[in-house]
Amino acid sequence: MIFWKDSFTNIEHSYSSLLIDVNATGAIGSIIKETDPYTFFKKLIIALTNNIDVVLLDGDLSEEEEIALVGHEPLRSTSFINNRIISNPAELKDSILASTASLTLFTSGTTGRPKKVKQAAVNFLRSVKASDKFAKNVWGFAYNPSHMAGLQVFFQGVVNLNPFIYIFRQTKSNIIFQIEDNAITNISATPTFLRGLLPADFILTSVKRITTGGEKFDAGLVEGLQPCFPEAAFRNIYASTESGSLFTAQGNIFSVPENIAALVKIEDGILFIHHSLVGEGDFSFKGDWYVTGDVVDVIHETPLQFIFSHRNSELINVGGYKVNPHEIEDALVRYSHVRNAKVFGKKNALLGNTVIAEVEMDKDKFSEISIKNFLANSLQEYKIPVFIKRVDKINITHTGKIERIQ
């Protein structure tokens, strides 16, 4: 029974060999920072089964970046003894489900400095489903393991003793090969990752569910991918490092589950979440309510349903107009041959900001005039980027999302 497989580094571990490695590890540090995801998860399992509170960091952070996040001694030198011996996979599953450990992690820092968040393991397990129904799932692991989305996939998979096939930061051709070769059934990834699988020039029937989140989701992406994954149901999840996974969507309409309906509200178009659903951190609260900063459009009051529009901090002020970069990006990726797009503001003395765009596409297909003419069919003039630059690759963050810091 496979636990972890990474063909790129030629690593494969079963649940049995995982437990041998876990039991043979005498101690772990209070900070888990590994470039190898298998080693990361081995140490995380030790923390969970020993009920040890740990800090999770990206493996490729420099020492200076690490110090900026967690400081100097004594935290960086603290270690804990591994006192728990796990006899079999069933005991591993039960130990994780019963864990009282807390995990400190950091937001992606897509638009600013990463924020520290402390979450109890039980908060990750809040949306996990464990039953025989999920025992045959095979996960395509397409996230950074030290962030909320990757951890959520880990918890869902490990409590059902599912295999994980590592497909993050790999080429499109290798991802497609791994999905087919390992009969992957479930993929959870950012829209940026999924967009990298276009154009739709392959068909994979083993995949039954594709889950996405972490960024604005556009319906055009599903339209493009559905022919590639004809058996897959697509699901959009609202999740954050601060609150974990809370809502799922049919298309782009999120529904608030009945069991947390009293803990969610929308005021003046801003989404608020009750403090009881939020981890520990330096967040913005209004009384008992966490201010998410997410701007949403209410579709239905009871039960509460909404469409995510944008984050308040992402709007670009252009001559008094508030421009939503996601709206322009959605239009850009509908232009033929554009694989991905990024829109941002550049300071301008007269207008406040001008709209700039980067498009990921082949050089011989690029025409700035043609793209602007295309955008004019669906966007107001002030939303059309003043300058459109072709790039070979749009920068992404550690978590696989578009990097929006300029």
N, C-alpha and C positions, 0 to 999 in steps of 0.2 A: 504494500500500500504506500504509494508515493506521498511524501509531504511536500518537498520542494524540488523543482527542476529548473535549471538555468542552462540552456544549451550553449549560450554565448561563452560562458566560462567553464562549460563541461562539468557542471555540478549536479548531482542527483542524490537525494536523501529520502529514505523511507521514514515512516513514523517510528519504526523500530530503531533505525540508526539515529534518528533525532533523539530518542529517549536515552540511548547509550551516551550520546554527546552531552545531553542535559545532565545526566547523573554523574558524568565524569568531570564536570566543571565544578571546581571547589568554591569559587567565589566570583562575584560580578561587582563592577563599580556602580556607584549611584547614578552615573551618566552612561547611557548606552549610545554609542556613536560608532557605527560600523559602515564601511563601504560595501561589505558583502551582506546582502539581505538575509541570507540563511543564518549567519552568525548573529545578526541583529535579532532575529526572531528567537533563536536559541536562548539568548540572554533575556529577552522579554518574557519568555515562558518561565525561566527561572525566577524572575521577579514576581510574576503573577502567582506561581504555585507556592512561593515562599511569603507571599503577601508583603513584598518590599516595594516601597515608593521609589520610583526612578524618574530621571529626566531623559527625554528622548531627543536626540539631535541628528541632523543630516550628516551622513558619513563624510561628505566632501567639504564640510566647513573648515576654514583655516583656523589656526589657533587664535588669531585675533578676533575672528567672528565668534568663535566659541566663548571667549572671555567676555565679549560684548553682551552675550546673551545670558550667561550663567555666572560670570564673575570669576574670581580667583579661588584660592583655598578657602574653607576646607572641603567644599562640595566636590571639587574636581578630584580629590584624592580619597574620598570615602569609598569603602567597599563593604560588601555583605557576604556572609558565608551561605553557601547553598546547602541547606539542611534537609531538603525534601528529596526523597527518592521516588520517582514515578515508575510504577511497575509495568503498566501497559497503556495503550492509547485511550481506553475507556476511562482510566483513572486520570489521565492527562485532561481529557474533556471535563470531567467532574471537578477537577481542581481549578481549572480556569473559570468555570461557571460560578464557583464558590469564592473566587478571589476577592479580597478586601484591599488589594493594592490600589494606589493612585498613580497616574501617569501625568507627568508634566511635559507638555509639548508646546510648540510655537506655531502661530499662524503663518501662512505662506509668505507674508510680506510682499504680496503682489503690488500693492499701491503705497506701501510705506514700511516703517520699521516693524518687524515681527513682534507680536504680543505673546506673552507667556500665559498659558492656560493650564490649570491643574484639574484633571478629570478623574473621578473614581472609575475603576474598571467596570462597575455595574452600569455606568452611563453608556459605555460602548455596547453592553449586552442588552440594553433597553430595546433595541430594534432587531436583535439577533433572533433567528428562528432555528431551533434545533429539533429535528425529527428525522425519521426514516425517509420522509419525502425528499430531503435534501442530500441524502447520503451519496448519490451518484453524481453530484455536481463536480465539475472540474473547472477550476478558476484560472482564467488568464489574468495574472497579476500585473497591473499596468499603472501602479502608483508608487510614489516614494513611501517606503514602509514606516517612516517616522512621523507621518502626518495623519490627520484625522481620517481621510478617505482610505488610505492604505491600511490603517489599523482596523477600520470598520470591516473591510474585506477579510482581513486576517481573522478577526473574531468570528465572523459568519462562517468562514471555511473551516477553521480549526475545531470548533465545537461540533461540526458534522464530520470531522476527520476526512476532509476533502483534499485532493491534490492541488498544489499551486504551481502554475507554469509561468515563469518570469518572462514577460514580454515588454517591460518598460524600457524606454530608450534604445530600442532596437530598430532595424530597418523595416520598412514595410514588407519586403519580400520574406524576411525572417519571421516576422510576426505572423504572416499568412501561413507559412510553413508550420510554425509551432501550433497554431490553432488546429490545422488539419491533422498533423502528425500525432497530437495528443488528444484529439477529439474534445477540445475545450467546449464546455457548455455555457459558461457564464463569463462575461467580460464586464468589468467595472472600470471606467476611465473618464478622464476629462473630455469635453468636446474637442479641445485642441488635439489630444491623442487620436480620437476617432476621426477627426478631419484629415489626419495624416494617412489614413487608409484609403482615401479617395485618390484617383477616380475609381469608379466601381467596375473593376476589370477582373473580378474573381467571384466565385460562389462557394460559400462554406455553410453546410447544412447542420453541423454538429452544435452550433451555438443556438441556445434556446432563449437566452435573456441577455440584453445589453443594458447596463445601468450607467448613467452619466450624471455628473454634478460638479460643483465647484466653480462653474462659470455660467454665463448666460447661454442658454440652450436655444438653438434655432431649429424650427421644423424642417428647414431645407436639408439639414444634416441627416435626419432620418430618411427623408426622401432619397438622398443620395446613397445611403448605406443599406436600405432595405433590400434592394436587389442582390447585394453581396451576402446578406444574412437572411434568406427567405423564411427561415423557421424561427427567427428571433422576435421576441417581444421587447420593445424599447421602453425603458422607464427612466424618468428624470427624478432626481432626489434633491431636496433642499437639505443641506447639511452645512455645519460650520464647526470650526475648532471650538468655539465658545459653547455651542449647544449640542453638538453631535448631529445624528441623523434624525430629522423630525417629520418631514412631509414627503410624500411621493406625488407624482403628477401623471395624469393621462394627457399625453401631448405636452402642452406647456401650462396646463391648469393644475395648480396644486390644491389638494384637499387636506384640511386639518382633521386628523383623527378625532373621533368622539372622546377618547379617553384623555386628551389634552386640550380639548376645545376651550375650556375655561382658563387655560394658561397661555393663550395666544390672542392678541388683539391688533387691530390696525387703526391708527389715528393719523389723519391728514396724509394718508397714503404711505405712512411709514410702518413697517412691521415691528411689533414689540413682542418679546417673549418673557414670561414670568421667570423670576430669579431662580426658582426651584428647578428649572430645566437647564440652568447654565452652570458651567464649572467655575472654579475660583480664578480670578484674574482682575486686572485693572481695566474694567469696562465702564461704559457710559450707562448709568441707570437713571430712570425717571420714577422715583418711588421704588416700588417692588418690580419694576419692569425694565428689562434690558433693551436698550435702543439699538437695534441691529444695524440701522443705517440703510436698510434695503427698502427701495421704493417699489411698491406693488400696486396693482390695479385689482380691486375687488370685483369678482364675477358673481358671487352669490354670498348672501349673509349667513343663512342657516341651512345646511352646514356651511361653514366659512370656506370659500374657495377664492383663489387669487392667482394672478399672473405676475411673475417676477419681471420687473422692468429694468432696474439698474441699481447700483449703489450710489447713494447721495454724493459720495466723494469723487465719483468718476465723471460727473457732468462737466462739460467744457463750456465756459462762458464766452460766447462769441457776440460781441456788440450788444449785450443785454439778453440774447437768446441763450437758453439752456439746451445744449446739444448732448444727446445720449450717444456715446461712441459705439455702443452695441448695435444700435439701429443701423449705423453706417456700415459696420462690419458685416452685419447680416446681408446688406445689399451688395457689398463687395464680393462676398463668397458665392454669390449667385452669378457673377460674371464668369464667363467661360474661361477655364484654365487657372483661375485663382484658387489655390489650395488652402490658403489661410490669410487672414488680414488683421491688422492692428491699427487702431485709430487713437490719436492723442492730440492734446492741445499744445501749441507753442506760443510762448508769451509774445504779445504784440501791443505796442504802445497805444495804438489807435482803437483796436477792437477788444483788448483784454487778452484774447487768444485767437489764433488761427487754427483751423483743423488740418492736421497732417495725417497721412495714411501710409502704411507699409503693406505691400502685398507680396505674398510668397507665390512665385510663378516662374516659368521658364522665360529666359531673356528674349527669345525669338517670338514669344506670344504677347509681350508687354507693349501696350500703347496707352500712355497717359490720357491722351485726347479721347480715345475710344472708351476708356473706363469712365471718364467724366461724363461723356455723352450718355452712357448706359445709366449712370447714377441719376442723371437729370430726369429720367423717366419715372423715378419713384421718390426722390428726395427734394426738399426745398433747397433753393440756391445756397443759403447760408450753411447748410449741412454738407455740401459737396467739398471734399478736401481741396485746399488751395494747392497742395503739393502731394503727389502720389509717387512713392519711391518703390521700385522693385528690389526685393531682397531674396537671396537664396534660401534663407531660413530665418523665421521670426524667433527672437529670443524667448525662451520659456524659463519658468522658475524651477526650483528643486521639485515642486509638486506637479510639474507638467502643465501648468497654466501659462497663458500669455503674460509676460513680464511687462507691467504697465508703468514702472518707475522710469522717468526720463532723466 
